[in-house]
Amino acid sequence: MKSLVCIPTYNEKENIEAIVTAVLGVTGSETHILVIDDNSPDGTGEIVKRLQADSVRLHLLSRAGKEGLGRAYIAGFKWGLENGYDVIVEMDADFSHRPEDLVKILKAIETHDFVVGSRWVHDGRTINWGLGRKFISRGGSFYTRTILGYPLADWTGGFNAWTKETLQKIDLDQVKSNGYSFQIELKYRALRAGCKGVEVPIVFEDRRVGQSKMTTKIVTEAFTRVWGMRFG
């Protein structure tokens, strides 16, 4: 299947060349990369343009400014659907999502509608996380699972793959969330549409360089948005 790995970026100059090289190295010719750059002032987009000279598998979608993770992914999904990709993957630029786990996710999507790279199933784990962050992540998934009623272990994780048919059923124009809850809403919409997913274990390691973009506002949005999904 023709696959597209979407990597949204904002000020990722320390990571972007390494992650692009790593992803291209572990995947075959049918897997391409789309970097969705929100006009990074550190020159991330310019680095991608330079790298494009060496690979026809690397693409760049430049946006005017920072609009949030959810809007970046929606733009990337639509680009992928318009350009004929069968599978679209979400992946971070900072190596918290390991390229070697991408191989497992691409294998699993061959027989499922969507795949969740899961930290909270058997053999999944996190590295360099404190108790507070683990509590928020695992607690958030338990909270979401209880309210929405579907037995996913990792609702908030962002290392996921979707077939084009699943994204079409989700109806991207109707997705409301933009922050942490974006990952929850995509999974909920897919499950409500009758799509069949699977969780594969991943190892999630805190970013190697750069600053985390997680904020209290993003977490709060996720907790409140879940109720909107349940009753909306």
Contacts in CASP RR format, 6 or more apart in sequence:
PFRMAT RR
TARGET T0000
AUTHOR 0000-0000-0000
METHOD contacts of the structure
MODEL  1
MKSLVCIPTYNEKENIEAIVTAVLGVTGSETHILVIDDNSPDGTGEIVKR
LQADSVRLHLLSRAGKEGLGRAYIAGFKWGLENGYDVIVEMDADFSHRPE
DLVKILKAIETHDFVVGSRWVHDGRTINWGLGRKFISRGGSFYTRTILGY
PLADWTGGFNAWTKETLQKIDLDQVKSNGYSFQIELKYRALRAGCKGVEV
PIVFEDRRVGQSKMTTKIVTEAFTRVWGMRFG
1 30 0 8 1.000
1 86 0 8 1.000
1 87 0 8 1.000
1 109 0 8 1.000
1 110 0 8 1.000
2 30 0 8 1.000
2 32 0 8 1.000
2 84 0 8 1.000
2 85 0 8 1.000
2 86 0 8 1.000
2 87 0 8 1.000
3 27 0 8 1.000
3 30 0 8 1.000
3 31 0 8 1.000
3 32 0 8 1.000
3 85 0 8 1.000
3 86 0 8 1.000
3 87 0 8 1.000
3 88 0 8 1.000
3 89 0 8 1.000
3 106 0 8 1.000
3 109 0 8 1.000
3 161 0 8 1.000
4 31 0 8 1.000
4 32 0 8 1.000
4 33 0 8 1.000
4 34 0 8 1.000
4 80 0 8 1.000
4 83 0 8 1.000
4 85 0 8 1.000
4 87 0 8 1.000
4 88 0 8 1.000
4 89 0 8 1.000
5 23 0 8 1.000
5 27 0 8 1.000
5 31 0 8 1.000
5 32 0 8 1.000
5 33 0 8 1.000
5 34 0 8 1.000
5 89 0 8 1.000
5 91 0 8 1.000
5 102 0 8 1.000
6 34 0 8 1.000
6 36 0 8 1.000
6 73 0 8 1.000
6 76 0 8 1.000
6 77 0 8 1.000
6 80 0 8 1.000
6 88 0 8 1.000
6 89 0 8 1.000
6 90 0 8 1.000
6 91 0 8 1.000
7 16 0 8 1.000
7 19 0 8 1.000
7 20 0 8 1.000
7 23 0 8 1.000
7 33 0 8 1.000
7 34 0 8 1.000
7 35 0 8 1.000
7 36 0 8 1.000
7 91 0 8 1.000
7 92 0 8 1.000
7 93 0 8 1.000
8 35 0 8 1.000
8 36 0 8 1.000
8 37 0 8 1.000
8 38 0 8 1.000
8 69 0 8 1.000
8 72 0 8 1.000
8 73 0 8 1.000
8 93 0 8 1.000
9 16 0 8 1.000
9 35 0 8 1.000
9 36 0 8 1.000
9 37 0 8 1.000
9 38 0 8 1.000
9 40 0 8 1.000
9 44 0 8 1.000
9 45 0 8 1.000
9 48 0 8 1.000
9 93 0 8 1.000
10 37 0 8 1.000
10 38 0 8 1.000
10 40 0 8 1.000
10 44 0 8 1.000
10 66 0 8 1.000
10 213 0 8 1.000
11 40 0 8 1.000
11 41 0 8 1.000
11 42 0 8 1.000
11 44 0 8 1.000
11 210 0 8 1.000
12 40 0 8 1.000
12 42 0 8 1.000
12 44 0 8 1.000
12 93 0 8 1.000
12 94 0 8 1.000
12 210 0 8 1.000
13 40 0 8 1.000
13 42 0 8 1.000
13 43 0 8 1.000
13 44 0 8 1.000
13 47 0 8 1.000
14 208 0 8 1.000
14 209 0 8 1.000
14 210 0 8 1.000
15 93 0 8 1.000
15 94 0 8 1.000
15 95 0 8 1.000
15 207 0 8 1.000
15 208 0 8 1.000
15 209 0 8 1.000
15 210 0 8 1.000
16 35 0 8 1.000
16 44 0 8 1.000
16 45 0 8 1.000
16 47 0 8 1.000
16 48 0 8 1.000
16 51 0 8 1.000
16 93 0 8 1.000
17 47 0 8 1.000
17 51 0 8 1.000
18 95 0 8 1.000
19 91 0 8 1.000
19 93 0 8 1.000
19 94 0 8 1.000
19 95 0 8 1.000
19 99 0 8 1.000
20 33 0 8 1.000
20 35 0 8 1.000
20 48 0 8 1.000
20 51 0 8 1.000
20 55 0 8 1.000
20 58 0 8 1.000
22 95 0 8 1.000
22 99 0 8 1.000
23 31 0 8 1.000
23 33 0 8 1.000
23 91 0 8 1.000
23 99 0 8 1.000
23 102 0 8 1.000
24 33 0 8 1.000
24 55 0 8 1.000
24 57 0 8 1.000
24 58 0 8 1.000
25 99 0 8 1.000
26 99 0 8 1.000
26 100 0 8 1.000
26 102 0 8 1.000
26 103 0 8 1.000
27 102 0 8 1.000
27 103 0 8 1.000
27 106 0 8 1.000
29 57 0 8 1.000
31 57 0 8 1.000
31 106 0 8 1.000
32 57 0 8 1.000
32 58 0 8 1.000
32 59 0 8 1.000
32 85 0 8 1.000
33 57 0 8 1.000
33 58 0 8 1.000
33 59 0 8 1.000
34 59 0 8 1.000
34 60 0 8 1.000
34 61 0 8 1.000
34 76 0 8 1.000
34 79 0 8 1.000
34 80 0 8 1.000
35 44 0 8 1.000
35 45 0 8 1.000
35 48 0 8 1.000
35 58 0 8 1.000
35 59 0 8 1.000
35 60 0 8 1.000
35 61 0 8 1.000
35 93 0 8 1.000
36 61 0 8 1.000
36 63 0 8 1.000
36 72 0 8 1.000
36 73 0 8 1.000
36 75 0 8 1.000
36 76 0 8 1.000
36 79 0 8 1.000
37 44 0 8 1.000
37 45 0 8 1.000
37 48 0 8 1.000
37 60 0 8 1.000
37 61 0 8 1.000
37 62 0 8 1.000
37 63 0 8 1.000
38 63 0 8 1.000
38 65 0 8 1.000
38 66 0 8 1.000
38 67 0 8 1.000
38 68 0 8 1.000
38 72 0 8 1.000
39 62 0 8 1.000
39 63 0 8 1.000
39 64 0 8 1.000
39 65 0 8 1.000
39 66 0 8 1.000
45 60 0 8 1.000
45 62 0 8 1.000
48 58 0 8 1.000
48 60 0 8 1.000
49 60 0 8 1.000
51 58 0 8 1.000
52 58 0 8 1.000
52 59 0 8 1.000
52 60 0 8 1.000
59 79 0 8 1.000
61 75 0 8 1.000
61 76 0 8 1.000
61 79 0 8 1.000
63 72 0 8 1.000
63 75 0 8 1.000
67 178 0 8 1.000
68 178 0 8 1.000
68 179 0 8 1.000
69 178 0 8 1.000
69 179 0 8 1.000
69 182 0 8 1.000
69 213 0 8 1.000
70 175 0 8 1.000
70 177 0 8 1.000
70 178 0 8 1.000
70 179 0 8 1.000
70 182 0 8 1.000
71 178 0 8 1.000
73 90 0 8 1.000
73 182 0 8 1.000
74 172 0 8 1.000
74 175 0 8 1.000
76 88 0 8 1.000
77 88 0 8 1.000
77 162 0 8 1.000
77 167 0 8 1.000
77 172 0 8 1.000
78 172 0 8 1.000
80 88 0 8 1.000
81 88 0 8 1.000
81 164 0 8 1.000
81 167 0 8 1.000
81 168 0 8 1.000
84 164 0 8 1.000
85 164 0 8 1.000
86 163 0 8 1.000
86 164 0 8 1.000
87 106 0 8 1.000
87 109 0 8 1.000
87 161 0 8 1.000
87 162 0 8 1.000
87 163 0 8 1.000
87 164 0 8 1.000
88 161 0 8 1.000
88 162 0 8 1.000
88 164 0 8 1.000
88 167 0 8 1.000
89 102 0 8 1.000
89 105 0 8 1.000
89 106 0 8 1.000
89 159 0 8 1.000
89 160 0 8 1.000
89 161 0 8 1.000
89 162 0 8 1.000
90 158 0 8 1.000
90 159 0 8 1.000
90 160 0 8 1.000
90 161 0 8 1.000
90 183 0 8 1.000
91 97 0 8 1.000
91 102 0 8 1.000
91 159 0 8 1.000
92 158 0 8 1.000
92 159 0 8 1.000
92 207 0 8 1.000
94 207 0 8 1.000
94 208 0 8 1.000
94 209 0 8 1.000
94 210 0 8 1.000
95 205 0 8 1.000
95 207 0 8 1.000
95 208 0 8 1.000
96 204 0 8 1.000
96 205 0 8 1.000
96 206 0 8 1.000
96 207 0 8 1.000
97 158 0 8 1.000
97 159 0 8 1.000
97 202 0 8 1.000
97 204 0 8 1.000
98 202 0 8 1.000
98 203 0 8 1.000
98 205 0 8 1.000
101 117 0 8 1.000
101 159 0 8 1.000
101 200 0 8 1.000
101 202 0 8 1.000
101 203 0 8 1.000
102 159 0 8 1.000
104 200 0 8 1.000
104 202 0 8 1.000
105 115 0 8 1.000
105 117 0 8 1.000
105 159 0 8 1.000
105 160 0 8 1.000
105 161 0 8 1.000
105 200 0 8 1.000
105 202 0 8 1.000
106 161 0 8 1.000
108 115 0 8 1.000
108 161 0 8 1.000
108 198 0 8 1.000
108 200 0 8 1.000
109 115 0 8 1.000
109 161 0 8 1.000
109 162 0 8 1.000
109 163 0 8 1.000
112 163 0 8 1.000
112 196 0 8 1.000
112 197 0 8 1.000
112 198 0 8 1.000
113 162 0 8 1.000
113 163 0 8 1.000
113 165 0 8 1.000
113 166 0 8 1.000
113 190 0 8 1.000
113 194 0 8 1.000
113 195 0 8 1.000
113 196 0 8 1.000
113 197 0 8 1.000
114 160 0 8 1.000
114 161 0 8 1.000
114 162 0 8 1.000
114 163 0 8 1.000
114 166 0 8 1.000
114 187 0 8 1.000
114 190 0 8 1.000
114 195 0 8 1.000
114 196 0 8 1.000
114 197 0 8 1.000
115 160 0 8 1.000
115 161 0 8 1.000
115 197 0 8 1.000
115 198 0 8 1.000
115 199 0 8 1.000
115 200 0 8 1.000
116 152 0 8 1.000
116 154 0 8 1.000
116 157 0 8 1.000
116 159 0 8 1.000
116 160 0 8 1.000
116 187 0 8 1.000
116 197 0 8 1.000
116 198 0 8 1.000
116 199 0 8 1.000
116 200 0 8 1.000
117 154 0 8 1.000
117 157 0 8 1.000
117 158 0 8 1.000
117 159 0 8 1.000
117 160 0 8 1.000
117 199 0 8 1.000
117 200 0 8 1.000
117 201 0 8 1.000
117 202 0 8 1.000
118 124 0 8 1.000
118 152 0 8 1.000
118 153 0 8 1.000
118 154 0 8 1.000
118 157 0 8 1.000
118 199 0 8 1.000
118 200 0 8 1.000
118 201 0 8 1.000
118 202 0 8 1.000
119 125 0 8 1.000
119 126 0 8 1.000
119 137 0 8 1.000
119 154 0 8 1.000
119 157 0 8 1.000
119 201 0 8 1.000
119 202 0 8 1.000
119 203 0 8 1.000
119 204 0 8 1.000
120 137 0 8 1.000
120 138 0 8 1.000
120 141 0 8 1.000
120 153 0 8 1.000
120 154 0 8 1.000
121 153 0 8 1.000
121 154 0 8 1.000
121 199 0 8 1.000
121 200 0 8 1.000
121 201 0 8 1.000
122 201 0 8 1.000
123 201 0 8 1.000
124 201 0 8 1.000
124 202 0 8 1.000
124 203 0 8 1.000
125 201 0 8 1.000
125 203 0 8 1.000
125 204 0 8 1.000
126 133 0 8 1.000
126 134 0 8 1.000
126 137 0 8 1.000
126 203 0 8 1.000
126 204 0 8 1.000
126 205 0 8 1.000
126 206 0 8 1.000
127 203 0 8 1.000
127 204 0 8 1.000
127 205 0 8 1.000
127 206 0 8 1.000
128 205 0 8 1.000
128 206 0 8 1.000
129 137 0 8 1.000
129 204 0 8 1.000
129 206 0 8 1.000
136 219 0 8 1.000
137 156 0 8 1.000
137 157 0 8 1.000
140 155 0 8 1.000
140 156 0 8 1.000
140 222 0 8 1.000
140 223 0 8 1.000
141 152 0 8 1.000
141 153 0 8 1.000
141 154 0 8 1.000
141 155 0 8 1.000
141 156 0 8 1.000
143 223 0 8 1.000
143 226 0 8 1.000
144 152 0 8 1.000
144 155 0 8 1.000
144 156 0 8 1.000
144 184 0 8 1.000
144 226 0 8 1.000
145 151 0 8 1.000
145 152 0 8 1.000
145 153 0 8 1.000
145 155 0 8 1.000
147 226 0 8 1.000
147 227 0 8 1.000
147 230 0 8 1.000
148 155 0 8 1.000
148 184 0 8 1.000
148 188 0 8 1.000
148 226 0 8 1.000
148 229 0 8 1.000
148 230 0 8 1.000
150 187 0 8 1.000
150 188 0 8 1.000
150 191 0 8 1.000
152 187 0 8 1.000
152 191 0 8 1.000
152 199 0 8 1.000
153 199 0 8 1.000
154 199 0 8 1.000
155 183 0 8 1.000
155 184 0 8 1.000
155 187 0 8 1.000
156 180 0 8 1.000
156 183 0 8 1.000
156 184 0 8 1.000
156 222 0 8 1.000
157 183 0 8 1.000
158 183 0 8 1.000
159 202 0 8 1.000
159 204 0 8 1.000
160 183 0 8 1.000
160 186 0 8 1.000
160 187 0 8 1.000
162 170 0 8 1.000
162 186 0 8 1.000
162 190 0 8 1.000
166 190 0 8 1.000
166 193 0 8 1.000
166 195 0 8 1.000
169 189 0 8 1.000
169 190 0 8 1.000
169 193 0 8 1.000
169 194 0 8 1.000
169 195 0 8 1.000
170 186 0 8 1.000
170 189 0 8 1.000
170 190 0 8 1.000
170 193 0 8 1.000
171 189 0 8 1.000
174 189 0 8 1.000
175 182 0 8 1.000
175 185 0 8 1.000
175 186 0 8 1.000
175 189 0 8 1.000
176 185 0 8 1.000
176 225 0 8 1.000
177 184 0 8 1.000
177 185 0 8 1.000
177 221 0 8 1.000
177 222 0 8 1.000
177 225 0 8 1.000
178 221 0 8 1.000
179 218 0 8 1.000
179 221 0 8 1.000
179 222 0 8 1.000
180 214 0 8 1.000
180 218 0 8 1.000
180 219 0 8 1.000
180 221 0 8 1.000
180 222 0 8 1.000
181 221 0 8 1.000
181 222 0 8 1.000
181 225 0 8 1.000
181 226 0 8 1.000
184 222 0 8 1.000
184 225 0 8 1.000
184 226 0 8 1.000
184 229 0 8 1.000
185 225 0 8 1.000
185 229 0 8 1.000
188 229 0 8 1.000
190 197 0 8 1.000
191 197 0 8 1.000
206 212 0 8 1.000
END
